[in-house]
Amino acid sequence: MNKELIQQLIIEINIMANKEIKIMEVCGTHTQMISKLGIRSVLSPKIKLLSGPGCPVCVTHEKYIDTAIEMLNKYDVTIATFGDLLRVKGSKSCLIDEKSKGKNVKIIHSPLNLIEMAENNKERKIIFLGVGFETTNHCLIYKNCF
């Protein structure tokens, strides 16, 4: 660790903050490290660090995953979600474990993938799970609501 370089960077960052700047900490881990390292205390008061919505790993409650798994077990549905949510644990399992058991869990990389999936599978019930900064929708049942 080069202490002199770090101090110089802090000085230069604070000089560049000639007007209020707002920076969002997207992940809870970012917020924890910023606090632990005392970064706020060395920044100009013009630099505002805002805690963001959080990533799925940080903000998803296990009951949410349990409900998704219950839907997979009770109904003939496809669960579509972004990759981060697959490894979030419910009380007993996670979506990637269910996928490995043959359940219909699909990873999408864009909401446009979801639209294409629905158009190509008009007979399927598709449930999109979106949590945290990935989407503003908590859970969107794309078509054929139950």
N, C-alpha and C positions, 0 to 999 in steps of 0.2 A: 504494500500500500504506500503510495507516494503522497504523504501528508501535504507537502507544499503544492503539488498539482491540484489536489482536492480543494485546498483553500483558495487557490487562484481561480478555479472554476466557479466556486461559490461567489467570489467577488464579481467575476464577469457576468454571471447569471443575474445577480442583483443589480448591476449597472444597466443591463439591457431591459430591466423591468421599469421602464419609464412611465408606464401606465398600468392599470390593474390587469392582471392576467389570471384566468381561471383554468386550472388543470384538473381533469377528473382522474381519480384513482379508480380504475375500472374494477379491480379485483380486491377482495378483502385482504389478501396476502400483501398487496402493495401498501395498503393502509397500515397494516401491522408493522411492516418493515420501516416505513416512513416515520412512524411513531417511535419504534425501538431505536432507530439510529439518530433520532432528534433532528431530522431534516427540516421540519417546520421552524425550529428555533433559529436556524441560520439563514433562512430565506427572508427576503424583503417582505414587509407587510403588504406590498402590492401584489405579491404572488399568493393566490388563494388556492389551496388544495382541497378539492371537493371529493367526498366519498361517492363512488358511483353505484350503479345498480347491482354490481357483483356478478361474478361468473356462475354458471350453473353449479359447479362443485361447491362453491361457498354458500349459496343461498337456497338450494333445493332441500326441502324437508323430506324425510324418509317416507312420510305418508303419501306424498305426491307420487313417488316411485312405486310404492305399494299399490296405489290406485291404478296406475298404468299397467302394472303386472296383472292386477285383478281383471282389468279389461281384456288383456291378452288371453287370460285363462277362461273367462266367461263367454266371450263373444268371438266371432270370426272377424277379427280386425287386423289392420296393419298399423303399427306405431311408427311414425316417421319423426325423426328428431336430428338435431345437430350432434356431432360426435362427442362433445364434452359431456353430455347428459348420460351417455351409455354406461359409464363406470360409477355413477353416483349410486350409492347403496340405499336400498330400502331397508326394511327391518330384517329381511331374510335373503334378498337377492338383488341383482341389478339388471338393467336391460341387456347388457352384453351377455350375461349368464343365460338369460331367457332366450336370446338369439341363438346361443350355442346349443340350446335344447330344441331348436327347430321353430321357435315362435317367430312370428312375422314382424321383425323389427328392422327398419331401414334407416340408414344414415343418409341425410341430405346435406348438401353444401350451400344451398340457396333456397329461398322460398319458391323460386321458379322451378326447382326440382320437384317440389311438392305439387305444384300445378300440373306439371307434366305427368307425374305419377298418377294423379287423380284422373286426368284425361285418358291415360292408357289403361286404367283399371276401374272403369265406371261402375262395375258391380261390387267393388270392395268398399268397405267402410274404412276410411283412413283417418287416424287421429294424429294430429301434429302437436308435439310437446315442445314448447318454447319457454325457456326460463332464463332470467338474468338479462344480461346485455345483448343476448342473441336476438331477442324480439321483444316487442311491447305486449304481445299477447301471452297471457298466462297458460292457457290451453285452448286451442282452437280445434274444434271438431270440424274438419274441412267440409264434409258432406254427409248426408244421411244420418242426421243426429239420432240418438237412441231414444 
